[in-house]
Amino acid sequence: MPDVQIIQRLLKPVEEGVELEIHVKPRAKYTCLALEGGALVFQTTKPPVRGEANASLVRYLSKLLGVPQSRITVVKGATSRVKILRVKAPAQDVAEKLAEVLTRGEG
């Protein structure tokens, strides 16, 4: 089970918050976030067309982290399966919320 320290290693502090790398798997059977092999993996039922998978990821993280969607930006990999997202929120808050959801298996 991941703890906050493991999750913190996946976060890169930046001036306005944190950046995190997420591997996206579109057209999955269900939408969830998981820790696989030390990496964050987001599965979404949405296809990788017209930004639908990206929008699904931003909506999901917004709800999970309790921050407005406008505070989450895809800064790299908009058309790639591996994305870098910037979340304008304190690193500790992001790490705690991710660890909590991933530990419960509700991601």
Secondary structure, DSSP 8 states (H G I E B T S, - for coil): ---HHHHHHHEEEETTEEEEEEEEE-S-SS-EEEEETTEEEEE-SS-SSTTHHHHHHHHHHHHHHT--GGGEEEEE-TTSSEEEEEE-S-HHHHHHHHHHHHHHT--
